[in-house]
């Protein structure tokens, strides 16, 4: 049972109000504080962690860049992880998570995900919406590899853009990748087991009623229509879309270490 600590309660309330302020001023907050984010964006986070729960039962889990901690809590609770460590650079986020979402199988640490090394390897590593924030993303991937057991599974997600961009619109991101360019980052050390998509959008063909004298007289010339393709909230990728045309949405890769044979 959580101890009623006035100081921590005031800290958490202030933290939540700052996130709410970002929502009101900017329409979106970069950090996910459960209950203080627009429903669309909150559902994206929840869908990722719900999917990850299928891998965590009875496993030693690392949630790297765990943020404010609700997702990590879900993996410990509903996901029934044997043990879980959440790592984040933000002391405030870790403090918030420790008070709001504590669990007996869960420990959170203020650490750099590029450098963090645990005393034992993990069965499952989760890293959602993190790598696009990391300037040294190759070193980050190397460290994920080192912390993962030989039979372990890595789940990692990132936004999708049509062309890989080192100056994305999101000021918190250092890079965003084309769907297939992102996969190339892992080819030396990992194999892709599964790819999940979230709310992808692909611009469709532009269509307009054919111009003829008859259509003109009958006033049938309609405005140009763009028939976009919109994906599901979360779905498995089975080559059903031409992802080189995708300019919005997220991908979640399930990866395992390449065999040393």
ROPA-309781 format. One record per residue: residue number from 1; x, y, z of N, C-alpha, C in turn. Coordinates in Angstrom, 3 decimals. Example, Ala and Ser with C-alpha at 12.3 -4.5 7.8 and 13.67 -1.06 7.14 Angstrom:
# residues 2
SITE,1,13.190,-5.690,7.800,12.300,-4.500,7.800,13.200,-3.300,7.800
SITE,2,12.850,-2.250,7.080,13.670,-1.060,7.140,12.900,0.030,7.870
***
This chain:
# residues 261
SITE,1,0.838,-1.192,0.000,0.000,0.000,0.000,0.876,1.246,0.000
SITE,2,0.592,2.221,-0.842,1.411,3.407,-0.967,1.253,4.303,0.258
SITE,3,2.399,4.729,0.822,2.376,5.626,1.966,1.903,7.007,1.524
SITE,4,1.072,7.620,2.341,0.576,8.960,2.042,1.658,9.983,2.398
SITE,5,2.367,10.462,1.403,3.484,11.375,1.600,3.110,12.708,0.962
SITE,6,2.893,13.719,1.802,2.423,15.012,1.303,3.421,15.635,0.341
SITE,7,4.696,15.544,0.673,5.715,16.146,-0.189,5.704,15.511,-1.574
SITE,8,5.624,14.185,-1.631,5.616,13.492,-2.917,4.312,13.736,-3.669
SITE,9,3.209,13.819,-2.925,1.925,14.093,-3.566,1.924,15.473,-4.222
SITE,10,2.489,16.457,-3.542,2.586,17.808,-4.110,3.504,17.831,-5.325
SITE,11,4.619,17.098,-5.235,5.533,17.021,-6.379,4.824,16.423,-7.593
SITE,12,4.114,15.327,-7.397,3.443,14.648,-8.505,2.326,15.509,-9.096
SITE,13,1.583,16.184,-8.238,0.511,17.053,-8.720,1.076,18.187,-9.560
SITE,14,2.157,18.773,-9.117,2.813,19.831,-9.882,3.329,19.305,-11.219
SITE,15,3.875,18.105,-11.202,4.372,17.465,-12.423,3.233,17.262,-13.426
SITE,16,2.101,16.813,-12.925,0.931,16.590,-13.780,0.396,17.899,-14.348
SITE,17,0.380,18.935,-13.535,-0.123,20.232,-13.990,0.772,20.831,-15.072
SITE,18,2.076,20.590,-14.971,2.981,21.079,-16.020,2.713,20.362,-17.340
SITE,19,2.439,19.081,-17.251,2.120,18.333,-18.465,0.794,18.807,-19.058
SITE,20,-0.176,19.066,-18.175,-1.473,19.581,-18.616,-1.311,20.949,-19.273
SITE,21,-0.420,21.770,-18.748,-0.148,23.078,-19.335,0.391,22.946,-20.753
SITE,22,1.294,21.979,-20.967,1.817,21.738,-22.323,0.688,21.359,-23.281
SITE,23,-0.254,20.554,-22.785,-1.398,20.165,-23.611,-2.226,21.375,-24.020
SITE,24,-2.465,22.237,-23.064,-3.310,23.410,-23.332,-2.620,24.404,-24.248
SITE,25,-1.309,24.575,-24.093,-0.577,25.578,-24.869,-0.182,25.054,-26.243
SITE,26,0.341,23.805,-26.271,0.899,23.268,-27.512,0.026,22.198,-28.164
SITE,27,-0.966,21.696,-27.452,-1.837,20.669,-28.006,-1.284,19.266,-27.884
SITE,28,-0.059,19.139,-27.355,0.569,17.829,-27.218,1.703,17.945,-26.214
SITE,29,1.905,16.898,-25.421,3.015,16.851,-24.478,3.964,15.739,-24.893
SITE,30,5.258,16.001,-24.796,6.238,15.008,-25.224,6.298,13.832,-24.254
SITE,31,6.182,14.090,-22.971,6.190,13.003,-21.982,4.785,12.460,-21.775
SITE,32,4.709,11.141,-21.623,3.425,10.502,-21.360,3.208,10.413,-19.857
SITE,33,2.319,11.257,-19.367,1.860,11.182,-17.984,0.439,10.642,-18.052
SITE,34,0.253,9.439,-17.551,-1.034,8.756,-17.711,-2.178,9.613,-17.168
SITE,35,-3.200,9.794,-18.020,-4.348,10.599,-17.652,-4.195,12.073,-17.962
SITE,36,-3.013,12.471,-18.430,-2.749,13.875,-18.744,-2.187,13.996,-20.158
SITE,37,-2.829,13.330,-21.080,-2.437,13.363,-22.485,-3.699,13.195,-23.325
SITE,38,-3.710,13.766,-24.519,-4.854,13.586,-25.399,-5.088,12.103,-25.639
SITE,39,-6.346,11.695,-25.703,-6.696,10.279,-25.754,-6.017,9.552,-26.912
SITE,40,-5.950,10.182,-28.082,-5.341,9.518,-29.242,-3.904,9.109,-28.935
SITE,41,-3.135,10.031,-28.353,-1.722,9.756,-28.084,-1.562,8.791,-26.918
SITE,42,-2.435,8.916,-25.933,-2.365,7.983,-24.815,-2.678,6.558,-25.275
SITE,43,-3.657,6.411,-26.149,-4.004,5.077,-26.662,-2.842,4.456,-27.429
SITE,44,-2.067,5.278,-28.144,-0.897,4.755,-28.851,0.076,4.105,-27.875
SITE,45,0.347,4.786,-26.759,1.242,4.228,-25.739,0.663,2.960,-25.126
SITE,46,-0.615,3.003,-24.786,-1.243,1.852,-24.151,-1.235,0.636,-25.065
SITE,47,-1.473,0.843,-26.359,-1.477,-0.272,-27.316,-0.100,-0.929,-27.397
SITE,48,0.971,-0.126,-27.347,2.328,-0.696,-27.385,2.581,-1.566,-26.154
SITE,49,2.246,-1.027,-25.003,2.516,-1.782,-23.779,1.599,-2.997,-23.651
SITE,50,0.382,-2.896,-24.151,-0.503,-4.061,-24.143,0.077,-5.166,-25.030
SITE,51,0.607,-4.777,-26.189,1.240,-5.759,-27.068,2.452,-6.393,-26.373
SITE,52,3.266,-5.576,-25.712,4.481,-6.074,-25.061,4.175,-7.058,-23.945
SITE,53,2.999,-6.950,-23.337,2.634,-7.853,-22.247,2.621,-9.311,-22.694
SITE,54,2.477,-9.540,-23.990,2.500,-10.904,-24.509,3.874,-11.549,-24.428
SITE,55,4.900,-10.769,-24.099,6.268,-11.284,-24.047,6.858,-11.313,-22.635
SITE,56,6.199,-10.730,-21.652,6.866,-10.447,-20.383,6.550,-11.403,-19.237
SITE,57,5.557,-12.246,-19.364,5.175,-13.108,-18.244,6.335,-13.998,-17.807
SITE,58,6.689,-13.890,-16.524,7.748,-14.718,-15.965,9.139,-14.360,-16.427
SITE,59,9.316,-13.187,-17.043,10.598,-12.802,-17.628,11.265,-11.671,-16.842
SITE,60,12.582,-11.598,-16.990,13.345,-10.451,-16.484,13.333,-9.380,-17.568
SITE,61,12.796,-8.207,-17.239,12.483,-7.200,-18.253,13.207,-5.886,-17.957
SITE,62,13.647,-5.237,-19.004,14.193,-3.879,-18.931,13.327,-2.968,-19.793
SITE,63,12.827,-1.881,-19.193,12.127,-0.830,-19.944,13.058,0.366,-19.979
SITE,64,13.661,0.598,-21.137,14.704,1.615,-21.232,14.099,2.897,-21.798
SITE,65,14.308,3.988,-21.065,13.592,5.253,-21.255,12.136,5.042,-20.850
SITE,66,11.965,4.652,-19.598,10.639,4.273,-19.080,9.756,5.482,-18.804
SITE,67,10.337,6.690,-18.835,9.538,7.892,-18.640,8.874,7.927,-17.278
SITE,68,7.612,8.309,-17.263,6.881,8.528,-16.004,6.360,7.242,-15.373
SITE,69,6.560,6.130,-16.041,6.469,4.865,-15.354,5.190,4.057,-15.427
SITE,70,4.138,4.581,-16.077,2.898,3.803,-16.085,3.034,2.552,-16.956
SITE,71,3.688,2.679,-18.097,3.875,1.514,-18.961,4.689,0.431,-18.286
SITE,72,5.735,0.821,-17.577,6.554,-0.132,-16.837,5.714,-0.859,-15.782
SITE,73,4.861,-0.085,-15.127,3.949,-0.662,-14.135,3.025,-1.702,-14.783
SITE,74,2.521,-1.418,-15.972,1.646,-2.367,-16.662,2.373,-3.683,-16.948
SITE,75,3.644,-3.601,-17.332,4.408,-4.821,-17.616,4.643,-5.636,-16.348
SITE,76,4.802,-4.938,-15.221,4.978,-5.644,-13.944,3.671,-6.250,-13.457
SITE,77,2.581,-5.530,-13.655,1.286,-5.944,-13.121,0.540,-6.855,-14.095
SITE,78,-0.070,-6.283,-15.118,-0.790,-7.102,-16.105,0.136,-8.026,-16.896
SITE,79,1.357,-7.545,-17.163,2.310,-8.350,-17.934,2.980,-9.439,-17.130
SITE,80,2.825,-9.413,-15.807,3.311,-10.462,-14.904,4.795,-10.772,-15.088
SITE,81,5.590,-9.723,-15.272,7.037,-9.927,-15.367,7.575,-10.473,-14.046
SITE,82,8.574,-11.343,-14.131,9.219,-11.845,-12.906,9.884,-10.693,-12.166
SITE,83,10.559,-9.843,-12.924,11.163,-8.632,-12.374,11.302,-7.646,-13.520
SITE,84,11.307,-6.352,-13.195,11.434,-5.342,-14.239,12.200,-4.140,-13.703
SITE,85,13.121,-3.657,-14.507,13.871,-2.450,-14.204,13.503,-1.396,-15.233
SITE,86,13.146,-0.222,-14.758,12.882,0.911,-15.632,14.011,1.915,-15.527
SITE,87,14.531,2.342,-16.658,15.664,3.263,-16.695,15.253,4.526,-17.435
SITE,88,15.578,5.689,-16.876,15.302,6.948,-17.563,16.314,7.999,-17.117
SITE,89,16.597,8.931,-18.023,17.532,10.021,-17.723,16.948,11.039,-16.745
SITE,90,15.630,11.167,-16.743,14.978,12.208,-15.963,14.760,11.778,-14.513
SITE,91,15.402,12.473,-13.599,15.207,12.191,-12.178,13.765,12.468,-11.770
SITE,92,13.165,13.516,-12.342,11.778,13.854,-12.019,10.818,12.751,-12.472
SITE,93,11.027,12.239,-13.686,10.146,11.189,-14.200,10.245,9.926,-13.352
SITE,94,11.464,9.566,-12.959,11.652,8.374,-12.121,11.018,8.585,-10.750
SITE,95,11.195,9.754,-10.191,10.574,10.063,-8.901,9.059,9.980,-8.986
SITE,96,8.509,10.531,-10.059,7.059,10.488,-10.262,6.572,9.040,-10.353
SITE,97,7.229,8.246,-11.190,6.817,6.854,-11.358,6.927,6.042,-10.082
SITE,98,7.982,6.293,-9.307,8.170,5.540,-8.064,7.043,5.799,-7.073
SITE,99,6.508,7.002,-7.093,5.430,7.310,-6.143,4.058,6.916,-6.683
SITE,100,3.780,7.266,-7.934,2.449,6.997,-8.490,2.255,5.523,-8.845
SITE,101,3.302,4.853,-9.319,3.131,3.509,-9.886,4.202,2.545,-9.376
SITE,102,4.229,2.367,-8.076,5.167,1.412,-7.483,4.626,-0.007,-7.618
SITE,103,5.535,-0.981,-7.578,5.159,-2.397,-7.655,6.298,-3.201,-7.046
SITE,104,5.958,-4.287,-6.373,6.988,-5.041,-5.651,8.022,-5.681,-6.577
SITE,105,7.685,-5.918,-7.845,8.622,-6.515,-8.796,9.348,-5.484,-9.651
SITE,106,9.172,-4.198,-9.317,9.623,-3.122,-10.197,10.610,-2.198,-9.485
SITE,107,11.712,-1.913,-10.189,12.699,-0.947,-9.702,12.995,0.042,-10.825
SITE,108,13.073,1.323,-10.485,13.402,2.363,-11.467,14.725,3.022,-11.113
SITE,109,15.502,3.345,-12.144,16.822,3.938,-11.951,16.990,5.155,-12.844
SITE,110,17.709,6.164,-12.345,18.093,7.307,-13.168,19.417,6.941,-13.840
SITE,111,19.340,6.594,-15.108,20.513,6.124,-15.850,20.416,6.559,-17.307
SITE,112,21.555,6.560,-17.985,21.639,6.842,-19.412,21.503,5.527,-20.172
SITE,113,20.505,5.424,-21.014,20.269,4.188,-21.750,21.397,3.795,-22.677
SITE,114,22.217,4.741,-23.081,23.363,4.434,-23.948,24.466,3.728,-23.162
SITE,115,24.538,3.980,-21.846,25.649,3.475,-21.032,25.224,2.436,-20.000
SITE,116,23.941,2.341,-19.719,23.491,1.472,-18.630,23.863,0.020,-18.881
SITE,117,24.449,-0.613,-17.852,24.799,-2.037,-17.930,24.334,-2.712,-16.656
SITE,118,23.524,-3.733,-16.798,23.017,-4.464,-15.655,23.945,-5.625,-15.317
SITE,119,23.823,-6.132,-14.090,24.679,-7.234,-13.661,24.274,-8.563,-14.295
SITE,120,23.066,-8.655,-14.818,22.623,-9.868,-15.519,21.881,-9.446,-16.794
SITE,121,21.868,-10.298,-17.825,21.149,-9.954,-19.064,19.647,-10.112,-18.886
SITE,122,18.901,-9.431,-19.734,17.438,-9.436,-19.655,16.842,-10.373,-20.701
SITE,123,15.702,-10.981,-20.335,14.961,-11.822,-21.279,14.214,-10.964,-22.303
SITE,124,13.737,-9.812,-21.862,12.971,-8.902,-22.714,13.439,-7.466,-22.448
SITE,125,13.715,-6.738,-23.522,13.989,-5.306,-23.420,12.947,-4.564,-24.235
SITE,126,12.354,-3.552,-23.607,11.350,-2.717,-24.248,11.909,-1.300,-24.346
SITE,127,11.804,-0.711,-25.544,12.234,0.681,-25.726,11.296,1.339,-26.732
SITE,128,10.328,2.071,-26.205,9.293,2.664,-27.044,9.502,4.169,-27.187
SITE,129,9.482,4.636,-28.424,9.583,6.067,-28.736,10.783,6.704,-28.025
SITE,130,11.935,6.065,-28.199,13.158,6.504,-27.525,14.277,6.820,-28.496
SITE,131,14.544,5.908,-29.409,15.751,5.970,-30.219,15.831,7.236,-31.064
SITE,132,14.678,7.792,-31.442,14.675,9.020,-32.246,15.134,10.242,-31.441
SITE,133,15.240,10.093,-30.120,15.711,11.165,-29.240,17.221,11.085,-28.999
SITE,134,17.855,9.994,-29.417,19.222,9.691,-28.993,20.230,10.031,-30.094
SITE,135,21.105,11.020,-29.870,22.120,11.349,-30.897,23.034,10.163,-31.209
SITE,136,23.442,9.417,-30.173,24.329,8.265,-30.372,23.500,6.986,-30.504
SITE,137,22.624,6.954,-31.514,21.685,5.833,-31.600,22.353,4.508,-31.947
SITE,138,23.501,4.530,-32.616,24.222,3.279,-32.894,24.771,2.703,-31.593
SITE,139,25.345,3.562,-30.752,25.821,3.111,-29.440,24.654,2.614,-28.585
SITE,140,23.516,3.259,-28.732,22.319,2.843,-27.998,21.923,1.420,-28.397
SITE,141,21.911,1.138,-29.696,21.573,-0.204,-30.174,22.594,-1.224,-29.676
SITE,142,23.877,-0.865,-29.703,24.926,-1.764,-29.196,24.692,-2.102,-27.727
SITE,143,24.266,-1.108,-26.955,24.048,-1.346,-25.528,22.808,-2.207,-25.286
SITE,144,21.782,-2.035,-26.111,20.626,-2.923,-26.024,21.047,-4.369,-26.274
SITE,145,21.889,-4.553,-27.268,22.391,-5.883,-27.618,23.153,-6.503,-26.436
SITE,146,24.006,-5.714,-25.792,24.818,-6.217,-24.677,23.962,-6.585,-23.466
SITE,147,22.855,-5.880,-23.264,21.995,-6.138,-22.102,20.971,-7.236,-22.342
SITE,148,20.868,-7.723,-23.572,19.874,-8.740,-23.916,20.494,-10.127,-23.841
SITE,149,19.770,-11.077,-23.253,20.251,-12.464,-23.209,20.284,-13.046,-24.621
SITE,150,21.012,-14.126,-24.789,21.166,-14.727,-26.125,19.833,-15.166,-26.712
SITE,151,18.912,-15.585,-25.858,17.592,-16.018,-26.334,16.532,-14.938,-26.110
SITE,152,16.977,-13.733,-25.797,16.052,-12.670,-25.447,15.387,-12.006,-26.636
SITE,153,14.428,-11.133,-26.320,13.648,-10.427,-27.336,13.701,-8.929,-27.057
SITE,154,13.941,-8.163,-28.111,13.926,-6.702,-28.033,12.704,-6.167,-28.753
SITE,155,11.934,-5.313,-28.081,10.798,-4.626,-28.695,11.126,-3.139,-28.727
SITE,156,11.165,-2.565,-29.932,11.568,-1.174,-30.072,10.666,-0.483,-31.089
SITE,157,10.218,0.723,-30.767,9.314,1.439,-31.669,9.847,2.827,-31.974
SITE,158,9.365,3.377,-33.095,9.781,4.710,-33.529,8.774,5.230,-34.550
SITE,159,8.685,6.545,-34.717,7.809,7.080,-35.774,8.324,6.721,-37.159
SITE,160,7.416,6.764,-38.140,7.756,6.504,-39.545,7.650,7.803,-40.331
SITE,161,8.622,8.057,-41.182,8.540,9.175,-42.107,8.891,8.673,-43.507
SITE,162,8.457,9.376,-44.524,8.661,8.905,-45.901,10.136,8.895,-46.279
SITE,163,10.848,9.942,-45.869,12.276,10.058,-46.160,13.003,10.286,-44.836
SITE,164,14.050,9.521,-44.586,14.820,9.688,-43.355,15.279,11.143,-43.226
SITE,165,15.056,11.697,-42.030,15.202,13.139,-41.847,15.964,13.437,-40.554
SITE,166,17.092,14.124,-40.672,17.879,14.479,-39.494,17.478,15.836,-38.916
SITE,167,16.474,16.461,-39.507,15.927,17.705,-38.963,14.397,17.625,-38.963
SITE,168,13.845,16.689,-38.160,12.388,16.501,-38.154,11.666,17.688,-37.532
SITE,169,10.365,17.747,-37.777,9.555,18.836,-37.230,9.486,18.803,-35.708
SITE,170,9.498,17.610,-35.143,9.454,17.482,-33.687,10.797,17.936,-33.103
SITE,171,10.814,19.001,-32.321,12.087,19.538,-31.818,12.796,18.618,-30.836
SITE,172,12.091,17.608,-30.303,12.697,16.678,-29.357,13.383,15.501,-30.068
SITE,173,13.176,15.372,-31.366,13.742,14.259,-32.127,14.995,14.698,-32.877
SITE,174,16.026,13.857,-32.831,17.251,14.158,-33.577,17.227,13.531,-34.967
SITE,175,16.375,12.531,-35.160,16.252,11.863,-36.459,14.941,11.084,-36.492
SITE,176,14.358,10.971,-37.678,13.226,10.080,-37.915,13.518,9.311,-39.194
SITE,177,13.137,8.030,-39.224,13.554,7.139,-40.293,12.425,6.736,-41.232
SITE,178,12.797,6.561,-42.478,11.971,5.815,-43.424,11.769,4.402,-42.875
SITE,179,10.635,3.796,-43.203,10.276,2.474,-42.674,11.416,1.474,-42.829
SITE,180,11.984,1.366,-44.021,13.000,0.351,-44.286,14.389,0.783,-43.819
SITE,181,14.666,2.064,-43.826,15.959,2.544,-43.320,16.132,2.188,-41.850
SITE,182,15.042,2.251,-41.097,15.125,1.911,-39.676,15.552,0.461,-39.489
SITE,183,15.069,-0.437,-40.311,15.414,-1.857,-40.189,16.910,-2.084,-40.411
SITE,184,17.504,-1.288,-41.289,18.926,-1.460,-41.609,19.838,-1.225,-40.411
SITE,185,19.363,-0.475,-39.427,20.178,-0.210,-38.239,20.470,-1.489,-37.455
SITE,186,19.635,-2.512,-37.632,19.712,-3.706,-36.796,20.272,-4.931,-37.521
SITE,187,20.570,-4.803,-38.804,20.891,-5.994,-39.609,22.165,-6.708,-39.167
SITE,188,23.118,-6.000,-38.587,24.373,-6.645,-38.187,24.209,-7.542,-36.972
SITE,189,23.307,-7.199,-36.062,23.234,-7.889,-34.785,21.915,-8.623,-34.534
SITE,190,20.854,-8.237,-35.253,19.524,-8.745,-34.933,18.811,-9.307,-36.158
SITE,191,17.822,-10.147,-35.885,16.868,-10.598,-36.892,15.486,-10.083,-36.517
SITE,192,14.724,-9.680,-37.525,13.366,-9.204,-37.269,12.424,-10.404,-37.161
SITE,193,11.738,-10.495,-36.033,10.776,-11.573,-35.796,9.386,-11.150,-36.273
SITE,194,9.017,-9.896,-35.988,7.688,-9.393,-36.326,7.745,-7.870,-36.387
SITE,195,6.861,-7.313,-37.214,6.735,-5.858,-37.307,5.273,-5.497,-37.076
SITE,196,5.047,-4.591,-36.144,3.709,-4.079,-35.893,3.638,-2.626,-36.358
SITE,197,2.495,-2.254,-36.869,2.258,-0.893,-37.324,1.190,-0.251,-36.454
SITE,198,1.317,1.076,-36.289,0.314,1.833,-35.550,-0.091,3.061,-36.346
SITE,199,-1.364,3.140,-36.670,-1.985,4.335,-37.241,-1.178,4.943,-38.390
SITE,200,-0.772,4.091,-39.323,0.013,4.594,-40.457,-0.901,5.322,-41.457
SITE,201,-0.303,6.255,-42.176,-1.022,6.964,-43.231,-0.172,6.984,-44.488
SITE,202,-0.833,6.673,-45.613,-0.173,6.682,-46.913,-1.014,7.526,-47.853
SITE,203,-0.433,8.585,-48.416,-1.203,9.411,-49.359,-1.666,8.591,-50.547
SITE,204,-2.936,8.760,-50.903,-3.494,8.005,-52.020,-3.504,8.798,-53.310
SITE,205,-4.157,8.237,-54.322,-4.253,8.898,-55.617,-5.204,10.084,-55.550
SITE,206,-4.895,11.089,-56.341,-5.791,12.243,-56.447,-6.749,11.984,-57.603
SITE,207,-8.037,12.046,-57.299,-9.040,11.709,-58.316,-10.071,12.822,-58.441
SITE,208,-10.491,13.061,-59.675,-11.527,14.063,-59.952,-12.431,13.525,-61.058
SITE,209,-13.693,13.870,-60.996,-14.647,13.474,-62.038,-14.133,13.932,-63.404
SITE,210,-14.200,13.036,-64.372,-13.716,13.363,-65.720,-14.444,14.600,-66.282
SITE,211,-13.631,15.497,-66.900,-14.217,16.710,-67.473,-14.743,16.411,-68.876
SITE,212,-16.053,16.564,-69.047,-16.673,16.475,-70.365,-17.723,17.582,-70.443
SITE,213,-18.167,17.891,-71.674,-19.204,18.920,-71.842,-20.468,18.505,-71.098
SITE,214,-20.789,17.211,-71.174,-21.992,16.724,-70.505,-21.887,16.919,-68.988
SITE,215,-20.720,16.530,-68.419,-20.545,16.693,-66.973,-20.554,18.170,-66.576
SITE,216,-19.996,19.006,-67.468,-19.983,20.429,-67.170,-21.420,20.990,-67.127
SITE,217,-22.229,20.614,-68.107,-23.631,21.074,-68.167,-24.402,20.572,-66.956
SITE,218,-24.134,19.311,-66.583,-24.859,18.717,-65.457,-24.212,19.045,-64.108
SITE,219,-23.163,19.864,-64.152,-22.473,20.309,-62.928,-21.922,19.126,-62.130
SITE,220,-21.260,18.222,-62.841,-20.709,17.030,-62.196,-19.200,17.128,-61.950
SITE,221,-18.606,18.278,-62.161,-17.167,18.417,-61.923,-16.960,18.610,-60.422
SITE,222,-16.468,17.569,-59.789,-16.323,17.592,-58.326,-14.931,18.087,-57.936
SITE,223,-14.782,18.579,-56.727,-13.449,18.960,-56.249,-12.517,17.751,-56.237
SITE,224,-11.236,18.028,-56.338,-10.249,16.952,-56.312,-10.306,16.225,-54.969
SITE,225,-10.302,14.893,-55.022,-10.341,14.091,-53.809,-9.038,13.316,-53.664
SITE,226,-8.527,13.283,-52.451,-7.335,12.502,-52.150,-7.758,11.305,-51.314
SITE,227,-7.541,10.121,-51.861,-7.967,8.894,-51.194,-6.794,8.320,-50.399
SITE,228,-6.619,8.787,-49.152,-5.526,8.324,-48.314,-5.804,6.929,-47.769
SITE,229,-4.733,6.202,-47.505,-4.821,4.915,-46.829,-4.508,5.146,-45.359
SITE,230,-5.386,4.709,-44.489,-5.194,4.853,-43.052,-5.195,3.474,-42.417
SITE,231,-4.143,3.167,-41.678,-4.035,1.863,-41.040,-4.828,1.778,-39.748
SITE,232,-4.741,0.634,-39.096,-5.461,0.373,-37.855,-4.685,0.913,-36.660
SITE,233,-5.327,0.877,-35.502,-4.661,1.343,-34.281,-3.371,0.574,-34.054
SITE,234,-3.426,-0.722,-34.238,-2.224,-1.549,-34.202,-2.495,-2.798,-35.039
SITE,235,-1.542,-3.167,-35.870,-1.721,-4.313,-36.771,-0.365,-4.866,-37.170
SITE,236,-0.355,-6.148,-37.504,0.861,-6.805,-37.955,1.142,-6.426,-39.405
SITE,237,2.408,-6.155,-39.719,2.799,-5.848,-41.098,3.014,-7.144,-41.859
SITE,238,2.248,-7.311,-42.951,2.349,-8.509,-43.797,2.512,-8.105,-45.256
SITE,239,3.226,-7.003,-45.473,3.439,-6.445,-46.823,2.127,-5.979,-47.460
SITE,240,1.151,-5.622,-46.635,-0.139,-5.176,-47.166,-0.100,-3.736,-47.659
SITE,241,0.966,-2.990,-47.303,1.098,-1.602,-47.727,2.459,-1.391,-48.390
SITE,242,2.523,-0.396,-49.276,3.809,0.059,-49.796,4.364,1.068,-48.801
SITE,243,5.235,0.607,-47.916,5.674,1.449,-46.807,6.672,2.525,-47.222
SITE,244,7.191,2.448,-48.439,8.028,3.546,-48.918,7.221,4.824,-49.123
SITE,245,5.901,4.692,-49.187,5.029,5.857,-49.362,4.476,6.376,-48.042
SITE,246,4.727,5.653,-46.959,4.161,6.020,-45.659,4.849,7.271,-45.115
SITE,247,4.053,8.228,-44.684,4.624,9.463,-44.144,4.142,9.787,-42.733
SITE,248,3.468,8.824,-42.095,2.973,9.072,-40.739,2.642,7.748,-40.076
SITE,249,2.771,7.713,-38.759,2.484,6.503,-38.003,3.718,6.000,-37.280
SITE,250,3.627,4.767,-36.765,4.710,4.199,-35.968,4.934,2.744,-36.384
SITE,251,6.157,2.284,-36.165,6.450,0.861,-36.307,7.064,0.349,-35.012
SITE,252,6.747,-0.894,-34.706,7.282,-1.575,-33.540,7.927,-2.860,-34.025
SITE,253,9.243,-2.968,-33.840,9.972,-4.161,-34.261,10.145,-5.109,-33.090
SITE,254,9.950,-6.404,-33.373,10.303,-7.458,-32.423,11.557,-8.113,-32.987
SITE,255,12.627,-8.077,-32.210,13.940,-8.521,-32.694,14.546,-9.571,-31.772
SITE,256,15.334,-10.436,-32.361,16.127,-11.368,-31.565,17.573,-11.311,-32.076
SITE,257,18.492,-11.742,-31.239,19.893,-11.746,-31.617,20.135,-12.736,-32.758
SITE,258,21.022,-12.354,-33.667,21.412,-13.289,-34.715,22.201,-14.443,-34.129
SITE,259,22.004,-15.608,-34.704,22.743,-16.782,-34.249,24.233,-16.596,-34.502
SITE,260,25.058,-17.060,-33.578,26.509,-16.934,-33.719,27.100,-18.036,-34.570
SITE,261,26.255,-18.982,-35.029,26.744,-20.103,-35.856,27.186,-19.603,-37.214
***
